[in-house]
């Protein structure tokens, strides 16, 4: 679809085709409306960006530069957030979210609700609970053993905010650790956010040298190939970052401390990527796409462009711009009404 063609078609053709809906979707990108569907959808933004001249706004006032900035700001923000979750110097990172584990889950499984401090103890199960007898087990902690009985095999522990389920007789060690699943999930989020950012940059590279510089910087090495490989990361033939989940899990199990350092240490992969994203968000819009955007946007920088606080105002801006530049045979009031119906 060519955006510039909208001013030259009749109102009949406009309302009996997909032009209106497609243009409306692009304006949602421009003004940051319905961020959940507009942002983070680089394939859609790519299709729009790839059909317009470099920096030219159409007669409808839809500017591909704004569309690019909206998508790029969202993608870089997601990249920073995902990377920070793997940086163990940042609050709430996955490496500091401790949980309890059982060395022998055939004896007892444990589910942690919350854990404020490291805890280790041993559970010895003599028998399980049945309809005829209670469960009997003991807990040894700090050299002291205490015997317990329970009518149920599911037990809320008194020495930790956790629930233990007895599964069989024997002994198991309960230890403090980090949930591997959380780390793997966070790595997947970071890889996805990074790839989305790179796809958006690639789609907008014709906007000028500023975007090309962004592309060059964001695609720069975040670690050498050996380091990436050690934690299950690699680049495919298209340049996308890929995660080998099995390799990451093996690294966490075989050498947790080194793996954590490589990912979230002072010079770790996630730390480097997060700092790169943070620096990008602090840059002025003009340094990325020139001075075609408003002066206030240039002063604010990318991180504040089209923020959620502006959504209400942007609805009215969208309707005003759209009604002002609708095809000649449709009145402004009808245009606004049409947009209200779409927005509803």
Secondary structure, DSSP 8 states (H G I E B T S, - for coil): --GGGGGGS-HHHHHTSSHHHHHHHHHHHHHT-SHHHHTT-HHHHHHHHTTS-SS---TT---HHHHHHHHHHHHHHHHHHHHHTT-TTSTT-GGG-EEEEES-TTTEEEEES--SS---EEEEEEE---SSS-EEEEEEETTEEEEEEESSSEEE-SSSSEEEEE-SSEEEEEEEEE-HHHHHHHHHHHHHHHHHHHHHHHHTGGG-HHHHHHHHHHTS-SS-HHHHHHTTEEE-TTS-EEE-HHHHHHHHHH-HHHHHHHHHSTT-HHHHHHHHHHHHHTS-HHHHHTT-S-HHHHHH-GGGTT-GGGHHHHHHHHHHHHHHTS-TTS-HHHHHHHHHHHH-
